Amino acid sequence: MPNQPSTPKHGVRIPDVRWNAFGERAQQQGTDRTKLINAFMAWYIREPGAELPERPSVGEE
């Protein structure tokens, strides 16, 4: 099938205000929510070589 993602979808409950702000800040940094969430999770479970993603500056609102 075309456009089959290589990873499954997982649902989480996140307030819209937080989800939207997260997406906006990710876009400002030239990335997206999926990449950041994966990076956070890899860092959290201590995958070898995983680094905590850079946080946006306070002024990036």
C-alpha positions, 0 to 999 in steps of 0.5 A: 500500500502506498504511504504506509507509515513504518511505525504504528500510531499510538493515541495519547490524551493531551489538552488542545492548548498544549498540543497546539503550542507544542506544534507551533514551537516545534515548527519554529525550531524547524521540526515537528511533534513526532520527531520531538516526542521520539527524541524525548522518549529515547532520551527518557529510556536512556537509549544509547546516543539519545540526547534531550532536544533543545528547548525553545527560548522563553521569547519564542512564543 
